[in-house]
């Protein structure tokens, strides 16, 4: 699955189809000025700096496949664990680190919008929900 996300990210960002992501392609995915005279917001300058200092690991001015992989699927980040913690944080009203059926139902919208429940599909397949 990570490989699919990686390829889709590169495909989406690589506008000139040269197999690598330039800083302008990277920024262009998040920000497009409304006119030639528009000054870039401060957060765009911060993103340009992040590209150069943290994303472009070999300092060649582009993100290659390995650098994109490090960016979107870092080794030290577990997406499933993060999503599970988010769901518990949002729904655990009595803060006992356990979810009751009532808590899940009260926050049904959070679960329906979650990848952890396959965007609600798992809720329909399990009797306990």
Secondary structure, DSSP 8 states (H G I E B T S, - for coil): -HHHHHHHHHHHH-TT-SSSEEHHHHHHTT---SSTT----HHHHHHHHHIIIII-TT-SSEE-HHHHHHHHS-TT--HHHHHHHHHHHHH-TT-SS---HHHHHHTHHHHHT-GGGTTTHHHHH-TT-
